[in-house]
Amino acid sequence: MNVILEELQKAIIDGARETAVSKVQAALDAGLDAATILNEGMVSAMAEVGHLFEIGEYFVPEMLVSARAMQAGLNVLRPALVQAEVKAAGKVVIGTVKGDLHDIGKNLVAMMLEGASFEIIDLGTDVAPEKFVAAVQEHHPQLVGLSALLTTTMPYMAATIDALKAAGLRDKVKIMVGGAPVTDAFAREIGADGSAPDASQAAKLALALLGNNA
């Protein structure tokens, strides 16, 4: 692998935001194409971060720092990606459901999905079912991600899926659900396409749901 890309990869894994930014710029200055920088320098780095999390070497704070370094680098790379017409892995509308103001888990999932080269439309927290419906109508995503950290707000996941059905949109998107109290059984019960226990698994699930190799 190109030395600059190796250094970029290491910077993201280590969570070194300024180094990540400078290495993306160095890679562009060296004439490397945007897709190579994204896939070999950044997506691969976030996959390694996910692996370190899964084996217990990284925890949520480390994942967040790495994801922020990746995002900072992505901000530099994005104009080149647009110019090169590099296709995203897919488009995701994500939000924490109505009544729930927790956003750390949702933010981390959004960052990990962005690290897997998805385009993210983040609706924030306390998102009503009709707002999810409006976002799907406007942005035409392939995926919808619903987050809840409270058992009392979990029913709004079901309400959101029902609202998408009522609007005739349910069969146009895959729906992922997640959050501490969310189980696979609950996901099946409300008609979601899958659930993930953490942000790393969420990125893999998203790729799998869209038929990409995770």
Backbone bond lengths (Angstrom), bond angles and torsions (degrees), N, CA, C in turn:
res aa  C-N    CA-C-N  psi(-1)  N-CA   C-N-CA  omega(-1)  CA-C   N-CA-C  phi
1 M - - - 1.466 - - 1.529 109.89 -
2 N 1.309 115.39 147.82 1.459 122.14 175.46 1.538 110.35 -53.93
3 V 1.340 115.54 138.80 1.479 121.01 -176.73 1.524 111.72 -60.14
4 I 1.333 117.10 -41.57 1.480 120.09 -179.35 1.527 109.87 -62.28
5 L 1.338 116.99 -41.16 1.462 120.31 179.97 1.525 111.12 -66.55
6 E 1.323 116.27 -37.00 1.479 120.26 175.88 1.523 109.99 -61.59
7 E 1.343 115.56 -43.22 1.470 120.32 -179.63 1.530 110.92 -67.48
8 L 1.336 116.27 -36.77 1.470 120.83 176.78 1.529 110.24 -64.38
9 Q 1.317 114.80 -45.96 1.467 120.71 178.77 1.528 110.42 -56.47
10 K 1.328 115.95 -48.03 1.478 121.50 -178.79 1.538 110.54 -63.01
11 A 1.332 115.98 -41.00 1.469 119.70 -179.45 1.522 111.12 -60.56
12 I 1.338 116.37 -42.00 1.471 119.50 179.70 1.519 110.79 -69.00
13 I 1.320 116.87 -44.44 1.474 120.06 178.93 1.526 110.67 -59.87
14 D 1.338 115.35 -38.08 1.478 120.27 -179.44 1.525 112.40 -82.21
15 G 1.335 116.46 -9.78 1.471 119.79 -179.34 1.512 113.61 75.10
16 A 1.344 116.75 26.34 1.468 121.33 -178.87 1.531 108.81 -89.46
17 R 1.328 115.04 92.48 1.470 120.72 -170.83 1.532 112.80 -61.67
18 E 1.338 117.32 -49.60 1.475 120.19 -176.47 1.524 111.43 -65.04
19 T 1.336 115.90 -37.64 1.473 119.48 177.53 1.523 110.26 -65.52
20 A 1.328 116.54 -41.32 1.469 120.35 178.90 1.528 110.44 -58.76
21 V 1.325 115.94 -44.85 1.473 120.96 179.11 1.526 110.48 -60.80
22 S 1.332 116.77 -47.34 1.471 120.11 -177.20 1.528 111.39 -67.37
23 K 1.330 117.25 -33.52 1.472 119.91 -179.41 1.533 111.39 -73.49
24 V 1.338 116.98 -35.35 1.471 119.06 174.37 1.527 109.45 -61.80
25 Q 1.327 115.66 -45.19 1.472 119.55 179.40 1.525 111.15 -63.39
26 A 1.345 115.58 -40.97 1.471 120.00 178.99 1.529 110.93 -62.74
27 A 1.345 116.12 -39.39 1.462 120.48 179.32 1.530 110.92 -65.72
28 L 1.333 116.09 -40.94 1.470 120.19 177.18 1.529 110.52 -64.99
29 D 1.340 115.87 -43.11 1.470 120.80 179.75 1.525 111.53 -63.23
30 A 1.344 115.31 -30.30 1.467 120.07 -179.85 1.534 111.99 -80.74
31 G 1.334 115.81 -1.71 1.461 119.93 175.81 1.519 115.24 86.60
32 L 1.340 116.72 12.54 1.468 119.17 177.34 1.527 109.16 -71.84
33 D 1.322 116.21 143.80 1.465 117.43 -177.50 1.530 110.92 -78.44
34 A 1.329 113.87 153.15 1.468 120.99 -171.99 1.523 112.53 -59.27
35 A 1.332 116.83 -40.72 1.467 119.95 -177.78 1.525 111.09 -64.52
36 T 1.335 117.14 -38.27 1.469 121.02 178.73 1.521 110.51 -66.43
37 I 1.330 116.23 -43.53 1.475 120.40 178.51 1.526 109.69 -60.13
38 L 1.347 115.73 -44.96 1.465 120.46 -179.34 1.529 111.26 -62.77
39 N 1.319 116.13 -53.28 1.471 119.70 -171.58 1.524 113.71 -75.88
40 E 1.325 116.44 -44.83 1.463 119.28 -175.54 1.525 113.01 -85.26
41 G 1.338 116.27 -30.53 1.457 118.79 -178.04 1.511 114.43 -93.45
42 M 1.356 116.91 -33.60 1.467 119.84 -169.36 1.526 113.76 -113.70
43 V 1.330 117.56 -52.54 1.471 120.11 179.70 1.528 109.84 -60.89
44 S 1.331 116.47 -42.78 1.468 120.18 179.85 1.529 111.00 -64.58
45 A 1.347 116.51 -35.44 1.472 120.45 178.67 1.523 110.38 -65.30
46 M 1.341 116.88 -44.19 1.466 119.66 -179.34 1.524 111.19 -69.07
47 A 1.332 117.10 -29.94 1.470 119.81 175.06 1.528 109.48 -64.56
48 E 1.328 116.40 -39.23 1.469 120.61 177.93 1.529 110.78 -67.92
49 V 1.327 116.76 -39.41 1.473 120.74 176.36 1.537 109.61 -59.85
50 G 1.330 115.74 -43.78 1.469 120.19 177.24 1.517 111.74 -60.20
51 H 1.333 115.89 -40.69 1.464 120.82 178.67 1.531 110.79 -64.20
52 L 1.337 116.29 -44.34 1.474 120.55 179.64 1.533 110.74 -62.22
53 F 1.331 115.98 -34.96 1.459 120.35 177.05 1.533 110.47 -66.84
54 E 1.319 115.35 -43.77 1.471 119.97 -176.94 1.526 112.64 -65.63
55 I 1.332 116.92 -32.20 1.476 118.93 -179.35 1.527 112.01 -91.77
56 G 1.346 116.01 4.29 1.462 119.85 173.10 1.514 115.38 85.16
57 E 1.349 117.27 12.84 1.472 119.31 177.01 1.525 111.62 -88.45
58 Y 1.323 116.53 -28.26 1.453 121.70 175.47 1.521 108.67 -114.12
59 F 1.336 115.19 151.23 1.458 121.49 176.55 1.529 107.94 -123.46
60 V 1.323 117.47 -178.07 1.465 120.48 -175.05 1.536 112.97 -54.10
61 P 1.346 120.10 -44.09 1.471 118.61 -179.82 1.529 113.05 -59.44
62 E 1.338 116.81 -41.84 1.469 119.85 179.10 1.524 111.42 -65.56
63 M 1.337 115.32 -40.15 1.472 119.14 177.96 1.524 111.07 -61.67
64 L 1.323 116.02 -41.95 1.460 120.35 -179.76 1.520 111.37 -62.97
65 V 1.333 116.45 -43.70 1.469 120.89 -178.98 1.531 110.02 -64.35
66 S 1.332 116.55 -42.87 1.470 120.05 177.68 1.521 110.93 -64.30
67 A 1.332 116.60 -43.10 1.464 120.84 -179.01 1.526 110.85 -63.61
68 R 1.321 116.42 -36.71 1.479 119.39 178.60 1.525 111.29 -69.37
69 A 1.330 116.12 -36.02 1.474 119.49 175.84 1.530 109.86 -64.34
70 M 1.341 115.42 -42.17 1.464 119.99 177.93 1.525 110.31 -61.74
71 Q 1.335 117.14 -44.37 1.468 120.51 -178.72 1.526 111.74 -62.94
72 A 1.343 115.68 -39.56 1.468 119.87 179.13 1.526 109.94 -63.14
73 G 1.322 116.39 -42.36 1.463 120.50 176.81 1.515 111.99 -64.95
74 L 1.331 115.53 -38.59 1.467 121.55 -179.07 1.529 111.22 -64.52
75 N 1.336 115.94 -34.41 1.466 119.83 178.19 1.530 110.93 -61.04
76 V 1.333 115.99 -35.20 1.467 120.73 178.17 1.529 110.33 -74.23
77 L 1.331 115.20 -38.38 1.469 120.78 -175.12 1.526 113.65 -78.07
78 R 1.340 116.98 -26.03 1.468 120.68 -169.50 1.532 114.32 -54.00
79 P 1.349 119.78 -45.31 1.475 118.17 179.18 1.531 112.32 -58.29
80 A 1.337 116.80 -37.56 1.472 120.39 179.11 1.527 110.70 -69.32
81 L 1.332 116.94 -35.57 1.468 120.92 177.51 1.527 110.26 -64.87
82 V 1.326 115.93 -42.51 1.466 121.12 179.62 1.527 109.75 -64.13
83 Q 1.340 115.52 -45.36 1.460 121.27 -179.09 1.532 110.95 -61.83
84 A 1.335 114.95 -39.06 1.469 119.99 -178.64 1.531 112.09 -83.40
85 E 1.345 115.51 -2.50 1.469 122.08 -179.03 1.528 111.86 54.55
86 V 1.346 114.40 42.20 1.472 119.52 177.09 1.522 108.23 -72.66
87 K 1.318 115.42 124.08 1.474 120.75 -177.45 1.526 110.62 -77.37
88 A 1.318 115.56 137.65 1.468 120.52 173.55 1.525 108.93 -71.87
89 A 1.333 116.39 159.31 1.471 120.44 177.41 1.522 110.58 -64.92
90 G 1.322 115.74 -22.40 1.456 121.89 -179.24 1.516 108.51 165.35
91 K 1.315 115.66 173.85 1.464 120.89 179.59 1.520 108.41 -114.48
92 V 1.337 115.87 134.59 1.470 121.61 -176.53 1.521 110.39 -125.50
93 V 1.332 116.59 126.69 1.468 121.51 167.39 1.531 106.39 -95.45
94 I 1.320 116.00 124.58 1.470 119.83 -175.85 1.528 110.49 -132.20
95 G 1.325 116.44 147.83 1.460 120.06 177.14 1.518 111.36 -171.54
96 T 1.332 115.18 160.55 1.459 121.38 172.48 1.526 107.49 -89.80
97 V 1.322 116.70 133.65 1.471 120.54 -169.74 1.527 113.42 -68.79
98 K 1.308 114.58 168.71 1.473 122.92 -176.38 1.527 111.84 -52.22
99 G 1.327 115.28 137.24 1.459 121.10 176.63 1.511 114.35 86.65
100 D 1.341 117.15 -7.30 1.466 121.15 -175.01 1.531 109.09 -116.84
101 L 1.332 116.04 124.22 1.465 120.52 -176.22 1.525 112.86 -104.46
102 H 1.334 117.17 8.27 1.465 120.06 -179.42 1.535 110.22 -76.68
103 D 1.329 115.33 131.76 1.467 116.21 -177.70 1.525 115.26 -131.19
104 I 1.335 119.38 -6.26 1.470 118.75 -176.63 1.529 110.75 -63.03
105 G 1.322 116.38 -48.19 1.463 119.97 179.79 1.514 111.92 -62.00
106 K 1.331 115.29 -45.06 1.474 120.61 179.38 1.523 110.64 -62.23
107 N 1.330 116.79 -42.99 1.474 120.65 179.70 1.525 111.13 -62.80
108 L 1.334 115.61 -41.07 1.465 119.98 -178.88 1.527 110.77 -66.44
109 V 1.330 116.34 -41.46 1.471 120.10 176.52 1.531 109.59 -61.55
110 A 1.339 116.82 -44.21 1.471 120.36 179.34 1.523 110.62 -59.80
111 M 1.334 116.30 -42.77 1.469 120.41 179.65 1.532 111.71 -65.23
112 M 1.331 116.27 -42.35 1.469 119.45 -179.87 1.531 110.55 -67.13
113 L 1.336 116.64 -36.46 1.465 119.83 176.51 1.531 110.20 -66.57
114 E 1.337 115.76 -39.72 1.460 119.26 177.32 1.530 109.75 -64.24
115 G 1.335 115.04 -36.85 1.463 120.36 177.04 1.520 112.59 -65.79
116 A 1.338 116.49 -22.12 1.469 121.41 176.32 1.529 110.68 -94.97
117 S 1.327 115.71 15.62 1.479 127.00 174.95 1.530 114.73 70.81
118 F 1.334 116.30 29.95 1.464 120.53 170.35 1.525 109.95 -86.28
119 E 1.329 115.72 150.11 1.462 120.95 171.16 1.527 107.30 -89.13
120 I 1.334 116.67 130.50 1.466 121.47 -172.23 1.524 111.62 -111.57
121 I 1.314 116.01 130.05 1.469 121.86 167.61 1.521 105.92 -112.67
122 D 1.327 115.98 102.97 1.467 121.97 -174.73 1.527 109.33 -95.67
123 L 1.330 116.01 115.14 1.474 120.93 -177.72 1.529 112.55 -86.97
124 G 1.346 116.70 -4.77 1.459 119.94 178.12 1.523 112.91 86.94
125 T 1.329 116.27 -146.70 1.467 121.58 -176.93 1.529 110.27 -113.49
126 D 1.354 115.45 167.94 1.464 121.89 176.99 1.537 110.48 54.90
127 V 1.344 115.06 47.70 1.468 120.44 -174.33 1.529 110.32 -93.83
128 A 1.302 116.42 118.48 1.465 121.88 -179.31 1.530 110.32 -71.33
129 P 1.345 117.14 152.53 1.476 120.64 179.18 1.527 113.50 -51.27
130 E 1.336 116.02 -41.60 1.469 118.48 -177.25 1.531 112.45 -66.92
131 K 1.350 115.93 -25.31 1.474 119.17 177.64 1.534 110.32 -72.52
132 F 1.334 116.31 -37.54 1.470 119.58 174.06 1.532 109.85 -62.42
133 V 1.338 116.32 -43.51 1.470 120.88 179.66 1.527 110.14 -59.22
134 A 1.339 116.54 -46.80 1.472 121.19 -179.32 1.529 111.09 -61.73
135 A 1.340 116.64 -39.01 1.471 120.76 -178.85 1.528 111.01 -67.98
136 V 1.334 116.43 -38.25 1.471 120.16 178.02 1.538 109.83 -66.68
137 Q 1.326 115.90 -40.97 1.470 119.78 178.32 1.532 111.38 -63.82
138 E 1.327 115.99 -37.49 1.471 120.46 -176.52 1.529 112.68 -78.84
139 H 1.344 116.52 -43.64 1.471 119.88 -169.16 1.531 114.90 -101.20
140 H 1.324 117.37 -14.29 1.475 121.75 -179.56 1.537 112.71 50.84
141 P 1.334 117.52 56.74 1.465 119.75 179.44 1.533 111.09 -76.82
142 Q 1.326 115.39 164.19 1.469 119.87 171.63 1.532 110.50 -89.21
143 L 1.336 115.40 -22.89 1.465 120.86 -174.49 1.515 111.57 -132.22
144 V 1.334 115.67 146.54 1.464 122.25 170.64 1.529 107.25 -124.32
145 G 1.331 116.51 129.39 1.465 121.24 178.44 1.517 110.71 -112.48
146 L 1.332 116.21 123.07 1.469 121.80 -179.51 1.517 109.37 -112.28
147 S 1.339 116.75 127.61 1.462 121.40 -178.77 1.522 110.00 -117.46
148 A 1.340 116.40 142.59 1.470 122.00 173.72 1.527 108.28 -149.52
149 L 1.316 116.37 136.54 1.462 119.42 177.29 1.525 111.74 -110.77
150 L 1.325 116.11 -8.86 1.464 120.47 -178.59 1.526 109.89 -112.82
151 T 1.321 116.78 137.50 1.471 119.53 177.37 1.531 110.03 -62.86
152 T 1.330 116.46 -28.66 1.467 120.18 -178.23 1.527 112.68 -71.87
153 T 1.354 117.26 -19.86 1.469 118.85 -179.83 1.528 112.02 -101.14
154 M 1.325 117.39 -7.98 1.461 120.09 179.97 1.542 113.58 -56.68
155 P 1.345 119.32 -35.36 1.475 118.60 177.85 1.536 113.16 -57.30
156 Y 1.344 116.97 -24.71 1.469 118.75 179.14 1.532 111.81 -71.48
157 M 1.335 117.10 -17.41 1.467 118.99 171.83 1.534 108.50 -66.06
158 A 1.328 115.51 -47.95 1.470 120.18 177.84 1.523 110.53 -61.96
159 A 1.339 116.81 -41.29 1.468 121.04 -179.36 1.529 110.98 -63.47
160 T 1.341 115.78 -36.28 1.471 119.72 179.43 1.524 110.62 -68.26
161 I 1.336 116.46 -42.68 1.474 120.14 177.59 1.526 110.20 -62.89
162 D 1.328 116.46 -41.63 1.480 120.44 177.16 1.532 111.32 -61.37
163 A 1.344 115.62 -39.62 1.472 120.02 -179.94 1.527 110.74 -66.08
164 L 1.335 116.64 -38.33 1.469 120.58 177.37 1.535 110.43 -65.91
165 K 1.343 115.52 -37.90 1.476 119.87 176.50 1.523 110.02 -62.83
166 A 1.336 115.88 -47.80 1.470 121.12 -177.57 1.526 111.50 -60.67
167 A 1.345 115.63 -31.71 1.470 120.25 -179.38 1.526 112.22 -85.96
168 G 1.350 116.34 0.81 1.459 120.35 179.40 1.520 113.86 74.14
169 L 1.341 115.64 23.57 1.474 120.13 -174.70 1.528 113.60 -109.39
170 R 1.340 116.75 -10.58 1.471 118.90 -171.23 1.529 112.85 -58.40
171 D 1.324 116.68 -40.00 1.460 118.79 -176.24 1.535 112.91 -80.70
172 K 1.340 116.03 -0.21 1.468 119.86 178.99 1.529 112.62 -95.31
173 V 1.330 117.34 -9.00 1.476 120.98 -177.65 1.525 111.26 -135.41
174 K 1.322 115.32 154.63 1.458 121.84 167.47 1.527 106.56 -93.64
175 I 1.329 116.43 142.41 1.466 120.06 -177.57 1.522 110.05 -119.30
176 M 1.345 115.49 123.73 1.465 122.15 174.76 1.521 108.27 -109.31
177 V 1.329 115.72 141.45 1.466 120.06 176.15 1.525 108.93 -124.75
178 G 1.333 115.82 152.55 1.454 118.88 179.88 1.515 112.06 -164.92
179 G 1.319 115.30 170.30 1.461 122.81 -176.40 1.517 108.37 134.49
180 A 1.314 115.66 157.67 1.473 120.47 -172.99 1.532 114.52 -49.64
181 P 1.336 120.20 -45.22 1.470 118.85 -175.85 1.529 114.34 -84.77
182 V 1.332 117.90 -3.33 1.465 121.53 -172.84 1.532 110.70 -83.54
183 T 1.327 115.75 128.92 1.465 121.14 179.45 1.533 109.79 -114.81
184 D 1.335 115.55 165.47 1.470 119.92 175.20 1.525 110.75 -60.06
185 A 1.336 115.19 -39.41 1.471 119.99 -178.84 1.534 110.24 -62.33
186 F 1.330 116.26 -43.08 1.466 120.42 178.59 1.529 110.29 -63.83
187 A 1.329 115.92 -41.82 1.466 120.30 179.60 1.528 110.69 -58.79
188 R 1.336 115.58 -44.61 1.473 119.46 179.41 1.531 110.65 -65.02
189 E 1.326 114.65 -41.90 1.472 121.02 -176.53 1.536 111.79 -59.49
190 I 1.337 117.03 -38.30 1.471 119.84 -177.17 1.532 112.07 -91.88
191 G 1.331 116.67 -1.23 1.454 119.40 175.79 1.519 115.80 87.63
192 A 1.352 116.48 20.35 1.466 119.72 175.03 1.532 109.45 -76.72
193 D 1.327 116.05 163.84 1.465 120.14 -179.97 1.528 112.68 -87.96
194 G 1.325 117.03 -13.88 1.460 119.08 178.71 1.509 111.52 173.66
195 S 1.336 115.67 164.53 1.464 120.87 174.89 1.523 108.42 -136.39
196 A 1.313 115.63 159.42 1.455 120.71 -179.93 1.524 109.37 -135.08
197 P 1.348 117.44 139.02 1.460 120.38 -177.47 1.522 114.29 -76.35
198 D 1.345 117.13 -18.23 1.467 119.93 -179.18 1.522 109.70 -155.35
199 A 1.333 115.52 174.34 1.467 120.89 -173.66 1.529 112.55 -65.40
200 S 1.318 116.44 -36.98 1.464 120.14 179.86 1.525 110.83 -63.42
201 Q 1.338 115.88 -45.55 1.464 120.81 179.01 1.530 110.58 -67.66
202 A 1.333 116.62 -31.47 1.470 120.04 179.37 1.524 110.68 -62.25
203 A 1.325 117.18 -40.62 1.462 120.73 179.39 1.532 110.05 -64.46
204 K 1.325 116.79 -41.58 1.471 120.82 178.57 1.521 110.54 -65.15
205 L 1.337 115.55 -42.75 1.465 120.17 -179.73 1.525 110.22 -62.39
206 A 1.334 116.72 -43.02 1.467 120.34 -179.51 1.524 110.86 -59.18
207 L 1.323 116.56 -45.49 1.469 120.66 178.58 1.528 110.66 -63.11
208 A 1.321 115.81 -42.22 1.475 120.34 -178.97 1.530 111.08 -64.59
209 L 1.336 117.01 -41.85 1.468 121.56 -179.03 1.529 111.54 -63.17
210 L 1.321 115.72 -30.28 1.470 119.46 -179.51 1.515 111.99 -94.57
211 G 1.352 116.02 5.62 1.453 119.68 175.44 1.506 114.14 80.78
212 N 1.369 117.06 12.38 1.466 120.31 174.65 1.518 108.36 -90.26
213 N 1.294 117.03 152.23 1.465 119.29 177.92 1.511 110.18 -76.30
214 A 1.327 116.23 119.44 1.468 119.64 179.79 1.507 109.85 -79.16
